[in-house]
Amino acid sequence: MRHNLKLDFYLRFYTHPGQSILLVGNVPELGNGQPAAATELGYVNGEFWHVSIVLTGTPPEPIHYHYILRNTDGTLTEEWGDDRSIDAQAITAAEIQVIDTWNFAGEFENVFYTSPFREVLLPRHKAVRKARPKGTPTTIFRVKAPAVDVNANEVVCLLGNSTGLNDWNEDHPLFLAPGQDWWTLELPLTPESFPLEYKYGVYDKKEKKLTRWETGPNRYVPGDARPDKVTILHDGFVHLPNTGWHGAGVSIPVFSLRSKDSMGVGEFTDLKLLVDWAVKCGLRLIQLLPVQDTSANHNWLDSYPYAAISAFALHPIYLNLDDCAGKKNHGLIKPLNKKKKELNALTELDYEQVMKLKLLTAKELYELQKEEFKKDPGFREFFDRNKDWLVPYAAFCYLRDKHGTPDFSQWTIHSQYDADAILKYVSPEKPHYDSIALQYFIQYHLHLQLRNSVDYAHEHGVVVKGDIPIGIGRYSCDAWQNPRLYHMDFQAGAPPDNFAVKGQNWGFPTYNWEEMAQDGYCWWRQRFSHMQNYFDGFRIDHILGFFRIWSIPMEVVEGILGYFVKAIPVHRSEFQQRNIGFDHDRYTRPFINEAVLWEAFGPDNDFVKAHYLDAQGNGFYTLKEGYATQRKIAGIFEQLDATPFNEKMRNGLYDLVSNVILLEEPGSDGQQYHFRISMEQTSSFRYLEWHTQQQLKDLYVNYFYQRQDDFWRREAMRKLPALKRATDMLVFGEDLGMVPRSVPDVMRQLGILSLEVQRMPKNTSRLFARPAEAPYLSVVTPSTHDMSTIRGWWEEDRELTQRFFNQELGQWGEAPAFCEPWINKAVVLQHLHSPAQWAIFQLQDLMGMSEHFRRENPHDERINVPANPHHYWRYRMHLTLEELLAEKTFNSELKKEIAAAGR
C-alpha cells in the first residue's frame, strides 16, 4: 500500500516580470478548490513553472485541478476548464509527474466544449479503442481535438523520435482513444526514449492512412522514465487549422410568435413550430429576448422585457392554457375560443387583455387542480430545487397585489424582506395561501412547457440562446430580497448614440459590485445556473456594464446627465495644472442667458422667464427651485395636459438643466468631477472663450478615452472570469455603444463571442462594418431588436443608403427608394458568408427576402425604439408559423443559401 504520493506539476507558460502562477485543486494540499488557498508554483525558466507536493495516502476520488495567473496588479486570471484529472487509484507508481499546457480561454477550440456543442450541435463519436502496448505505462499522452471528435472516420494519432513512438513511421502511427474530453494514449516508454520529440496527427480509418499532421514545431519533453514514476502530458489542443464550424440562427421574441392556436401572443409551446421551421431551413439556433416575469404594474408598460420583477421567474404571458388544463379540464378552456381568436387576429399584441385573460383562467385552473397539484411529485421536486427564489417571488407577487404597487417601500407590511417572517407568511395555514400557491402553479407549468420545447429543439439539432438583462427592475423581488446588492439611489442607462441622442435611462438600480464580490458573486452564479435549465447559450445584455455602468442620479430623467461608475474622476487640481480657471458654479450649474433661451424656446422665451426662471441680472437666469431638476420638472408636467406646447416646455427645461460642463462626484466636497458627455454640443461650452475650450477639450479626451482604459479592464477582469467559469453555456456579449478600448481584448481573453452589427462599425473610420472581416468568435447580424430591420433602415437616411448601395453592395447608379427583395437578400448573403462562427438574423430580415412573405410596411416590423423609454413592445409576426412552414419554395431556397455558405 502506498503511504505517500509525490506529485510534480510542471506548467508550460510564458509570464511577464511580476506575474506568478497558482495551482488550485480538490485536495487540501491544493486549497480544496479555493483560489485564496491555492499553492504557488516556482519559476523554473522561460518555459516552465513547477511545484512539488506530497499527499499522505491516496485520494479516493480523482484529483481535479487548474492554474491561475496572478497579474502584477493583483487581479487573477484563471485558465479555462476544469477537466484535467489524476486518478491516483489507477496509478501504482509512488511519483506522478504532470506536464501541462495553459488552457487560454480565448482559444477558439474551447467553444466546442461548451454545452450546446457537446450535447446538441457536435455530439462526440465513440472510436474503437486500440489495444494498449504491452508493459506498465510510464507515460500518458492526453490531447484535445474537437475537429476530430465529431468525425466518426477519424482518430487522433501520434508519432515521434524513438522506438516507443514508432520512429516517425507514418504506416504505423499510435492511436489515441477518445474520452469525454481528452484523447488518451498510455505507453511503457523506456529511459532511452527521452528526451521525446513528437507530433499529433489525424488518421482516416476508412482510407487507412494518416491524412494530416498538426502544424508548428515538434513537441518536446525532457526527462526520463522510471518504473516508480508516471508522466502525464496534458498537451492542450492538436494544432490544426481553424477550418471553422459555422452556424446560422434566427432571432425573435417569444411574444412575437404567432400560431393558429396561440392566444394573442407567442407562447413557449409555439417554439416547437419555430424549431420545425428552423430545421427545414437549416438554421441551428433560436435566439430569444428575456422571458422573465415583468408584471410590475399590470398594464402595457410591463411589456418591456428587460425590467423583470424576478431574475428567475418566467413570465405568465407565455403560459399555454390548453396545455396547462390538460384533457381533464379542457371544458374550462373551450368557452375562451372566441376571445382567443379575437386576440390572435390582432395585428399587434394587446398586452393588458392577454394578461388579464390568462391570469383569470390560470386561477380557475389552479382551483380545479390544486389538491392534485400539491401532491404531484414533479412539482415537489421543482419546488425543492427552486424554493430559494420561488417562495420570495410568490410572496412578492401577493404583496404587490395586496398593496396595489410593486414599490415595496410603500407596503404597510413586509416592506423590508425578512426570510423567516416570509416563510411564516406563506405557510399553508394562512388564509391567503392559495394566492401564494397560484404563483407556484403558474411557474411550474411555465417550467414544464419551456423545458419541453427546449428538449424538442435539442432532439432536432437546434440550440436555444437566451438573454440576460444587465439590470433588474427597481421595484423587483430581487431588490426587495437583497437591497444591499444594488445602488438604489442610482439609475442604470447608456450614454448618447445615434439611436438615442439624449442617452438612455433604463431606471434600473446599479449593481453594488463590492458587496456582490463578498460571496463570490453568488447571485450572478445562481442566475447563470438557472438560465442553464432552459438555454444552451446566453447573450449578456450590455456587457460594457461589467467594465463600467452609465449611472444616472435619481433626480435626473434623461441619460445625458449620467456618468460612468466606476471611473477615475478629474481632480480640481488638474484644472489648475492645465491653466484652466476653475469656476465651480459656471461649470456645474445650468448656463442660462438670453441667447440660450431664444435658441431653446424661440418667441416663447418670455413665457419661460415668467414661469420657470429667476433673473440674476446682466441677462442671466437660474431655474426656480421647483424646476431645478429634471425629476421635479417631470413631476409637474405629468399633471398637465399632454399638449405640444407643454411637451416643448418640458423638453426645453430638461435641456436647460443638462446645459452644464461638469458633474460633481458625490461626497467629494467639490474636489472631484466627471465631464458631462457631449460637452462640446452644449451652449454652456460654446460661450466659453477659445483658450478655455481647447484646454477643456484636451482634458475631456483624457477623461473619456485615455485614463480609464486600464482601470476599466481591471474592473471587468475582477468579475467576468469568475462568472464565465460558473457555466458551460456558450456566452455572447452585446458589446455595442461607447466601447472602451480594453473590451475586445477582455472578451478575447475570456472566449466571449462579440456582436458585429453592419451599421454599427467598431472601426470609427468606417460608415459600415464588413461581415467579411468579422472575427471567428463572433456573431454577425444586419440588425437587432433595438434597430429598424434592413428594409426599415433602407428608408431612414437616403444619403447613407446610397453610399451603402455603391460601396458595400458594389452596385452602380442610384439606389432604389425601397429595399427590394434582391437587396435584402444580398445583405443576408453578406452575413451568411462571413467568417464569423454565427450569423443570426431577425425573422423579419429573413422574410424580407421574399416578395410574397414580407410585410407591406417595414416600419411595422420594428420591435423597440431605444430613444423612447415608454415604448410598447408589441410586435407580432404577420404570418402564422404554420403558414411559414408550408411555404416550400422560400424554405428550400433559404436552406440552399445557408448550405452554400457552409453553415
TIBADREN-908673 format. One line per 2 residues: number of its first residue (from 1); for each residue x, y, z of C-alpha. Coordinates in steps of 0.05 Angstrom, whole numbers, plus 5000, padded with zeros to 4 digits. Example, Ala and Ser with C-alpha at 12.3 -4.5 7.8 and 13.67 -1.06 7.14 Angstrom:
1) 5246,4910,5156; 5273,4979,5143
// end
This chain:
1) 5000,5000,5000; 5026,5069,4981
3) 5035,5114,5043; 5056,5177,5007
5) 5046,5202,4936; 5092,5254,4906
7) 5062,5299,4852; 5105,5343,4809
9) 5067,5395,4769; 5101,5430,4710
11) 5065,5484,4671; 5088,5509,4604
13) 5072,5583,4606; 5108,5647,4588
15) 5099,5701,4640; 5119,5774,4647
17) 5160,5802,4704; 5118,5808,4767
19) 5068,5754,4748; 5062,5688,4784
21) 5026,5622,4777; 4979,5588,4827
23) 4952,5517,4827; 4884,5500,4857
25) 4850,5432,4862; 4802,5390,4901
27) 4851,5365,4954; 4874,5402,5017
29) 4945,5409,4991; 4916,5448,4931
31) 4869,5492,4970; 4805,5449,4966
33) 4783,5487,4905; 4790,5556,4937
35) 4835,5605,4898; 4851,5642,4962
37) 4885,5579,4989; 4918,5559,4923
39) 4990,5533,4920; 5042,5578,4887
41) 5089,5550,4834; 5162,5567,4828
43) 5194,5596,4765; 5240,5546,4731
45) 5258,5580,4665; 5226,5616,4606
47) 5186,5554,4590; 5166,5521,4656
49) 5137,5535,4725; 5139,5479,4777
51) 5113,5457,4845; 5120,5392,4882
53) 5071,5367,4934; 5065,5303,4975
55) 4999,5272,4991; 4990,5227,5051
57) 4956,5166,5025; 4918,5160,4960
59) 4857,5205,4948; 4795,5162,4937
61) 4770,5208,4881; 4807,5235,4820
63) 4846,5299,4832; 4817,5356,4791
65) 4858,5420,4785; 4872,5482,4743
67) 4921,5540,4742; 4913,5614,4759
69) 4955,5672,4734; 4966,5726,4786
71) 4978,5791,4749; 5022,5848,4772
73) 4961,5889,4792; 4935,5834,4837
75) 4879,5810,4792; 4873,5736,4779
77) 4863,5703,4711; 4841,5631,4714
79) 4853,5586,4656; 4792,5557,4622
81) 4762,5490,4641; 4768,5442,4699
83) 4778,5378,4661; 4848,5357,4680
85) 4848,5298,4727; 4895,5249,4760
87) 4864,5183,4780; 4914,5164,4834
89) 4876,5100,4849; 4891,5074,4779
91) 4966,5091,4783; 5011,5048,4828
93) 5074,5089,4820; 5100,5128,4880
95) 5112,5190,4838; 5069,5224,4786
97) 5098,5279,4742; 5047,5322,4705
99) 5068,5368,4647; 5012,5415,4629
101) 4997,5468,4577; 4958,5531,4598
103) 4888,5530,4570; 4876,5600,4545
105) 4801,5615,4549; 4805,5652,4483
107) 4826,5591,4443; 4771,5581,4392
109) 4772,5505,4406; 4744,5517,4476
111) 4678,5538,4445; 4668,5466,4424
113) 4670,5443,4496; 4610,5485,4516
115) 4543,5450,4527; 4509,5469,4461
117) 4565,5438,4420; 4578,5378,4465
119) 4505,5360,4474; 4469,5383,4411
121) 4510,5412,4354; 4571,5367,4353
123) 4560,5305,4395; 4624,5264,4402
125) 4633,5197,4367; 4660,5135,4402
127) 4720,5107,4366; 4745,5036,4376
129) 4798,5034,4430; 4863,5005,4403
131) 4900,4953,4444; 4948,4982,4495
133) 5021,4965,4482; 5049,4913,4529
135) 5081,4935,4594; 5066,4981,4652
137) 5052,5052,4626; 5103,5104,4645
139) 5078,5160,4600; 5006,5181,4588
141) 4992,5228,4529; 4928,5269,4531
143) 4905,5319,4479; 4841,5352,4455
145) 4817,5353,4383; 4746,5379,4374
147) 4752,5377,4298; 4766,5302,4302
149) 4716,5287,4357; 4657,5295,4311
151) 4683,5254,4251; 4669,5180,4261
153) 4721,5162,4208; 4779,5199,4241
155) 4822,5187,4302; 4880,5224,4333
157) 4947,5191,4325; 5018,5203,4349
159) 5088,5190,4323; 5156,5210,4350
161) 5231,5203,4351; 5240,5136,4388
163) 5224,5063,4381; 5169,5072,4433
165) 5138,5125,4388; 5147,5083,4324
167) 5204,5126,4297; 5160,5172,4255
169) 5134,5114,4214; 5071,5140,4181
171) 5049,5070,4163; 5045,5051,4237
173) 5020,5111,4278; 4999,5102,4350
175) 4925,5114,4360; 4896,5152,4418
177) 4829,5132,4448; 4773,5184,4457
179) 4745,5202,4525; 4696,5254,4549
181) 4746,5310,4537; 4814,5281,4522
183) 4843,5233,4471; 4890,5188,4511
185) 4948,5141,4497; 4986,5103,4552
187) 5056,5078,4534; 5111,5039,4572
189) 5168,5083,4548; 5240,5067,4569
191) 5292,5117,4593; 5326,5111,4526
193) 5265,5143,4493; 5278,5210,4526
195) 5281,5267,4511; 5217,5260,4469
197) 5202,5295,4404; 5133,5280,4375
199) 5073,5306,4337; 4999,5290,4336
201) 4963,5276,4271; 4896,5255,4243
203) 4886,5184,4216; 4828,5166,4170
205) 4804,5096,4188; 4764,5090,4124
207) 4823,5109,4079; 4872,5074,4126
209) 4923,5129,4124; 4950,5189,4162
211) 4917,5248,4128; 4949,5308,4162
213) 4999,5328,4215; 4987,5383,4265
215) 5022,5449,4249; 5080,5480,4286
217) 5146,5453,4312; 5154,5384,4343
219) 5130,5377,4415; 5187,5366,4464
221) 5190,5332,4532; 5255,5329,4573
223) 5263,5280,4630; 5265,5205,4636
225) 5224,5143,4652; 5227,5100,4715
227) 5185,5042,4739; 5164,5081,4801
229) 5144,5144,4764; 5088,5161,4714
231) 5089,5222,4670; 5022,5252,4647
233) 5024,5300,4589; 4964,5347,4582
235) 4982,5375,4514; 4924,5422,4503
237) 4896,5422,4432; 4921,5387,4370
239) 4947,5445,4328; 4900,5440,4268
241) 4879,5499,4226; 4812,5531,4241
243) 4773,5506,4181; 4715,5532,4222
245) 4647,5507,4243; 4594,5558,4223
247) 4521,5563,4241; 4461,5607,4225
249) 4405,5626,4271; 4341,5665,4277
251) 4323,5717,4329; 4253,5733,4352
253) 4219,5748,4419; 4172,5694,4443
255) 4116,5746,4447; 4124,5760,4372
257) 4109,5688,4351; 4041,5674,4320
259) 4010,5606,4312; 3938,5587,4296
261) 3930,5562,4367; 3963,5618,4407
263) 3922,5667,4449; 3942,5735,4421
265) 4015,5725,4440; 4071,5676,4426
267) 4076,5621,4478; 4130,5573,4500
269) 4094,5516,4464; 4099,5555,4398
271) 4174,5546,4400; 4165,5475,4373
273) 4136,5503,4308; 4194,5552,4304
275) 4241,5493,4313; 4207,5455,4257
277) 4216,5515,4211; 4288,5525,4232
279) 4303,5452,4215; 4270,5460,4146
281) 4314,5520,4131; 4380,5494,4161
283) 4381,5542,4220; 4416,5515,4281
285) 4400,5567,4334; 4339,5605,4360
287) 4353,5669,4398; 4301,5697,4446
289) 4294,5761,4485; 4288,5756,4561
291) 4229,5713,4584; 4228,5733,4657
293) 4166,5760,4692; 4159,5836,4685
295) 4090,5842,4717; 4101,5904,4760
297) 4041,5948,4745; 3992,5903,4708
299) 3990,5949,4648; 4023,5954,4580
301) 4085,5985,4610; 4102,5915,4634
303) 4113,5895,4561; 4185,5919,4569
305) 4222,5852,4574; 4285,5879,4607
307) 4252,5904,4672; 4240,5838,4706
309) 4209,5834,4775; 4249,5770,4784
311) 4313,5747,4752; 4288,5675,4758
313) 4212,5673,4749; 4184,5662,4679
315) 4131,5708,4650; 4059,5684,4658
317) 4041,5713,4589; 4077,5654,4556
319) 4033,5602,4591; 3993,5557,4544
321) 3927,5548,4579; 3905,5487,4538
323) 3969,5451,4558; 3960,5472,4630
325) 3888,5448,4632; 3901,5381,4600
327) 3845,5337,4573; 3811,5331,4641
329) 3797,5406,4647; 3792,5424,4574
331) 3720,5443,4584; 3742,5505,4621
333) 3784,5529,4562; 3733,5515,4507
335) 3689,5577,4522; 3751,5621,4512
337) 3758,5602,4439; 3721,5662,4412
339) 3762,5711,4453; 3825,5673,4436
341) 3811,5681,4361; 3797,5755,4370
343) 3862,5767,4406; 3901,5724,4357
345) 3872,5763,4298; 3901,5829,4323
347) 3960,5857,4284; 3998,5871,4349
349) 3999,5845,4419; 3946,5873,4466
351) 3987,5861,4529; 3935,5881,4580
353) 3878,5840,4550; 3921,5778,4542
355) 3949,5782,4612; 3880,5793,4644
357) 3851,5732,4608; 3909,5687,4623
359) 3914,5703,4697; 3840,5695,4709
361) 3839,5628,4673; 3902,5604,4707
363) 3869,5619,4774; 3808,5578,4755
365) 3852,5520,4732; 3890,5523,4798
367) 3825,5519,4838; 3805,5457,4798
369) 3873,5423,4804; 3902,5448,4869
371) 3894,5385,4911; 3924,5341,4857
373) 3977,5393,4841; 4003,5397,4913
375) 4015,5322,4914; 4048,5320,4846
377) 4119,5292,4857; 4143,5331,4797
379) 4120,5396,4829; 4152,5376,4896
381) 4219,5365,4861; 4212,5432,4824
383) 4194,5468,4889; 4252,5438,4928
385) 4301,5457,4873; 4276,5528,4865
387) 4248,5549,4932; 4304,5599,4946
389) 4275,5645,4893; 4205,5616,4884
391) 4180,5629,4955; 4203,5703,4958
393) 4175,5713,4887; 4107,5686,4905
395) 4105,5728,4968; 4126,5790,4929
397) 4070,5779,4878; 4018,5773,4932
399) 4043,5834,4970; 4047,5874,4905
401) 3974,5860,4890; 3952,5869,4963
403) 3983,5939,4965; 3969,5957,4892
405) 4042,5973,4878; 4108,5937,4868
407) 4143,5994,4906; 4157,5955,4970
409) 4177,6018,5006; 4103,6036,5007
411) 4079,5970,5035; 4049,5970,5104
413) 4076,5901,5119; 4140,5865,5100
415) 4168,5928,5066; 4236,5901,5088
417) 4249,5829,5070; 4258,5780,5128
419) 4268,5708,5106; 4239,5677,5170
421) 4180,5723,5171; 4164,5709,5098
423) 4167,5634,5109; 4114,5642,5162
425) 4074,5689,5117; 4070,5637,5061
427) 4051,5580,5107; 3996,5534,5081
429) 3956,5551,5143; 3950,5623,5123
431) 3882,5644,5092; 3918,5675,5032
433) 3959,5611,5017; 3921,5596,4953
435) 3944,5664,4926; 4015,5643,4941
437) 4008,5573,4913; 3977,5601,4850
439) 4046,5630,4833; 4078,5562,4846
441) 4026,5531,4799; 4039,5581,4743
443) 4115,5577,4749; 4114,5501,4749
445) 4073,5497,4686; 4115,5550,4652
447) 4177,5510,4670; 4147,5446,4641
449) 4126,5480,4577; 4192,5516,4564
451) 4233,5455,4583; 4191,5411,4537
453) 4201,5458,4478; 4276,5463,4491
455) 4282,5387,4494; 4245,5384,4428
457) 4295,5434,4398; 4353,5391,4422
459) 4323,5328,4393; 4321,5364,4326
461) 4393,5391,4330; 4374,5463,4347
463) 4401,5503,4406; 4366,5559,4443
465) 4400,5624,4463; 4373,5666,4519
467) 4384,5737,4541; 4409,5762,4609
469) 4389,5834,4621; 4443,5878,4651
471) 4394,5904,4704; 4336,5886,4748
473) 4271,5923,4759; 4277,5977,4812
475) 4215,5950,4846; 4230,5877,4838
477) 4234,5816,4882; 4310,5816,4876
479) 4316,5887,4901; 4266,5873,4957
481) 4302,5809,4978; 4374,5834,4973
483) 4376,5911,4971; 4449,5910,4994
485) 4468,5883,4926; 4444,5945,4889
487) 4454,6020,4890; 4382,6040,4897
489) 4400,6114,4894; 4423,6110,4821
491) 4394,6090,4754; 4429,6050,4700
493) 4428,6072,4628; 4472,6086,4568
495) 4506,6148,4540; 4480,6182,4477
497) 4488,6148,4410; 4456,6152,4341
499) 4395,6114,4366; 4383,6156,4428
501) 4415,6226,4425; 4395,6243,4497
503) 4422,6177,4522; 4381,6122,4554
505) 4354,6117,4625; 4332,6046,4639
507) 4312,6061,4710; 4346,6000,4739
509) 4386,6006,4803; 4460,5996,4790
511) 4499,5938,4820; 4539,5942,4884
513) 4596,5901,4858; 4637,5906,4922
515) 4580,5875,4961; 4568,5822,4908
517) 4642,5802,4910; 4637,5786,4984
519) 4603,5719,4970; 4638,5706,4903
521) 4581,5736,4861; 4533,5683,4887
523) 4471,5719,4858; 4502,5720,4789
525) 4524,5648,4793; 4454,5627,4814
527) 4426,5668,4755; 4472,5633,4705
529) 4456,5565,4735; 4382,5578,4729
531) 4389,5600,4657; 4422,5534,4642
533) 4357,5499,4659; 4329,5526,4593
535) 4384,5554,4549; 4447,5530,4514
537) 4478,5599,4510; 4461,5669,4530
539) 4472,5740,4509; 4499,5786,4563
541) 4459,5848,4551; 4505,5909,4553
543) 4568,5872,4573; 4601,5940,4578
545) 4566,5946,4645; 4616,5896,4674
547) 4671,5946,4657; 4633,6008,4680
549) 4559,6027,4681; 4527,6091,4659
551) 4499,6116,4726; 4445,6169,4729
553) 4427,6205,4794; 4355,6196,4816
555) 4338,6270,4805; 4354,6261,4731
557) 4306,6237,4677; 4349,6236,4614
559) 4410,6192,4606; 4453,6250,4581
561) 4466,6273,4653; 4496,6207,4674
563) 4569,6187,4682; 4609,6123,4684
565) 4617,6086,4750; 4668,6066,4768
567) 4712,6118,4735; 4774,6158,4753
569) 4746,6229,4763; 4780,6294,4746
571) 4810,6326,4808; 4802,6401,4818
573) 4878,6409,4818; 4881,6383,4746
575) 4847,6446,4722; 4900,6488,4755
577) 4955,6445,4725; 4927,6458,4656
579) 4919,6533,4668; 4843,6528,4667
581) 4810,6578,4712; 4762,6538,4756
583) 4693,6567,4768; 4650,6516,4804
585) 4584,6549,4790; 4600,6565,4718
587) 4618,6493,4702; 4568,6454,4745
589) 4505,6496,4743; 4459,6506,4682
591) 4484,6563,4639; 4424,6605,4620
593) 4425,6673,4585; 4381,6709,4535
595) 4414,6676,4474; 4407,6606,4504
597) 4333,6618,4518; 4319,6643,4448
599) 4355,6583,4419; 4314,6535,4461
601) 4246,6567,4462; 4244,6620,4407
603) 4189,6671,4417; 4163,6631,4477
605) 4224,6651,4518; 4186,6707,4554
607) 4136,6656,4579; 4193,6613,4604
609) 4225,6671,4641; 4159,6689,4674
611) 4141,6619,4697; 4204,6578,4707
613) 4264,6624,4718; 4293,6674,4767
615) 4332,6733,4738; 4403,6741,4764
617) 4419,6806,4729; 4461,6821,4668
619) 4417,6777,4625; 4430,6713,4664
621) 4378,6667,4696; 4372,6607,4743
623) 4316,6556,4747; 4265,6566,4801
625) 4273,6516,4858; 4210,6478,4836
627) 4242,6466,4768; 4314,6457,4790
629) 4319,6383,4770; 4292,6342,4713
631) 4255,6298,4762; 4218,6358,4791
633) 4201,6383,4721; 4175,6314,4702
635) 4131,6311,4764; 4099,6378,4748
637) 4087,6365,4675; 4057,6296,4688
639) 3999,6333,4720; 3987,6377,4658
641) 3952,6361,4593; 3997,6327,4541
643) 3996,6384,4491; 4052,6401,4440
645) 4065,6466,4478; 4073,6431,4545
647) 4118,6379,4513; 4161,6435,4484
649) 4166,6469,4552; 4184,6405,4588
651) 4237,6383,4538; 4266,6453,4535
653) 4271,6456,4611; 4305,6388,4610
655) 4356,6417,4562; 4368,6477,4608
657) 4382,6430,4667; 4431,6390,4625
659) 4468,6452,4599; 4528,6441,4643
661) 4601,6421,4633; 4618,6383,4696
663) 4582,6336,4744; 4608,6336,4815
665) 4627,6268,4845; 4581,6256,4905
667) 4617,6261,4971; 4680,6293,4942
669) 4669,6360,4975; 4678,6397,4910
671) 4745,6364,4894; 4727,6313,4841
673) 4686,6317,4777; 4662,6279,4716
675) 4653,6312,4648; 4583,6316,4621
677) 4581,6273,4558; 4578,6311,4492
679) 4605,6373,4527; 4622,6409,4462
681) 4550,6407,4439; 4526,6448,4499
683) 4515,6523,4493; 4550,6528,4561
685) 4614,6505,4527; 4604,6548,4465
687) 4601,6611,4508; 4670,6598,4538
689) 4729,6635,4510; 4771,6597,4458
691) 4832,6580,4501; 4790,6551,4557
693) 4751,6510,4506; 4815,6479,4479
695) 4842,6462,4548; 4776,6432,4569
697) 4772,6390,4505; 4841,6361,4519
699) 4821,6343,4590; 4754,6315,4565
701) 4791,6268,4516; 4838,6247,4571
703) 4779,6232,4617; 4737,6191,4569
705) 4789,6159,4524; 4856,6153,4560
707) 4857,6150,4635; 4801,6098,4643
709) 4822,6042,4597; 4867,6001,4643
711) 4823,6016,4703; 4761,5991,4667
713) 4798,5929,4643; 4816,5912,4715
715) 4743,5922,4737; 4719,5874,4684
717) 4772,5822,4700; 4751,5822,4773
719) 4680,5800,4753; 4675,5766,4686
721) 4726,5709,4693; 4691,5682,4755
723) 4623,5687,4723; 4646,5656,4658
725) 4674,5596,4697; 4607,5587,4731
727) 4574,5559,4668; 4590,5516,4608
729) 4538,5552,4566; 4562,5590,4504
731) 4570,5662,4525; 4556,5720,4477
733) 4569,5793,4494; 4529,5852,4468
735) 4588,5900,4461; 4556,5958,4425
737) 4556,6032,4440; 4613,6072,4470
739) 4663,6015,4475; 4726,6022,4517
741) 4789,6001,4481; 4800,5945,4531
743) 4734,5910,4515; 4755,5869,4453
745) 4817,5842,4488; 4780,5823,4551
747) 4727,5787,4511; 4781,5752,4470
749) 4817,5732,4534; 4754,5700,4561
751) 4728,5669,4497; 4664,5711,4497
753) 4634,5719,4428; 4627,5791,4405
755) 4569,5822,4367; 4585,5852,4299
757) 4529,5895,4271; 4538,5921,4200
759) 4511,5990,4213; 4549,5999,4279
761) 4622,5993,4259; 4672,5987,4315
763) 4724,6019,4270; 4702,6092,4275
765) 4736,6110,4210; 4683,6069,4173
767) 4610,6080,4160; 4595,6006,4159
769) 4624,5943,4189; 4641,5889,4139
771) 4616,5819,4156; 4673,5790,4114
773) 4723,5818,4165; 4689,5794,4228
775) 4730,5752,4277; 4713,5678,4282
777) 4689,5682,4354; 4632,5730,4339
779) 4561,5737,4316; 4546,5778,4254
781) 4477,5808,4243; 4448,5863,4199
783) 4401,5887,4255; 4379,5875,4327
785) 4314,5885,4364; 4336,5956,4383
787) 4341,5976,4310; 4299,5980,4248
789) 4301,5920,4202; 4342,5920,4137
791) 4281,5945,4099; 4263,5998,4151
793) 4335,6024,4155; 4337,6030,4079
795) 4285,6085,4081; 4313,6125,4140
797) 4373,6162,4110; 4375,6168,4034
799) 4448,6192,4032; 4471,6135,4076
801) 4432,6084,4037; 4463,6109,3972
803) 4533,6101,3999; 4517,6031,4024
805) 4488,6012,3956; 4550,6035,3919
807) 4605,6018,3969; 4582,5957,4007
809) 4538,5923,3955; 4583,5944,3897
811) 4525,5969,3855; 4527,6026,3804
813) 4478,6082,3797; 4422,6107,3841
815) 4398,6063,3898; 4325,6041,3895
817) 4279,6082,3941; 4256,6019,3975
819) 4293,5957,3996; 4274,5908,3942
821) 4277,5833,3957; 4343,5824,3919
823) 4376,5878,3961; 4351,5848,4026
825) 4377,5780,4002; 4445,5810,3983
827) 4454,5836,4054; 4434,5770,4085
829) 4484,5733,4039; 4540,5780,4061
831) 4528,5756,4132; 4519,5683,4115
833) 4587,5682,4080; 4623,5717,4138
835) 4679,5680,4175; 4642,5693,4240
837) 4620,5629,4275; 4548,5652,4278
839) 4504,5692,4231; 4439,5708,4266
841) 4381,5745,4234; 4316,5775,4258
843) 4259,5735,4228; 4235,5799,4194
845) 4301,5805,4157; 4296,5734,4131
847) 4224,5744,4108; 4245,5809,4075
849) 4280,5769,4021; 4212,5745,3995
851) 4164,5789,3956; 4109,5742,3980
853) 4127,5738,4054; 4150,5808,4070
855) 4104,5854,4109; 4076,5912,4069
857) 4102,5967,4115; 4173,5953,4141
859) 4165,6003,4197; 4112,5959,4228
861) 4166,5906,4239; 4208,5944,4289
863) 4209,5914,4359; 4239,5970,4401
865) 4256,6044,4396; 4311,6056,4449
867) 4301,6132,4448; 4230,6122,4476
869) 4234,6098,4548; 4159,6082,4546
871) 4158,6042,4482; 4103,5990,4477
873) 4136,5923,4460; 4081,5890,4419
875) 4107,5868,4351; 4079,5802,4325
877) 4097,5766,4260; 4042,5778,4209
879) 4041,5705,4186; 4029,5644,4227
881) 4084,5594,4238; 4041,5543,4203
883) 4039,5587,4141; 4114,5596,4145
885) 4125,5521,4150; 4080,5508,4090
887) 4119,5554,4043; 4163,5503,4008
889) 4197,5548,3957; 4221,5601,4006
891) 4245,5550,4058; 4281,5509,4006
893) 4317,5569,3976; 4338,5593,4045
895) 4364,5525,4063; 4405,5523,3998
897) 4436,5591,4012; 4454,5571,4084
899) 4485,5506,4060; 4523,5542,4003
901) 4553,5588,4055; 4579,5528,4094
903) 4531,5538,4153
// end
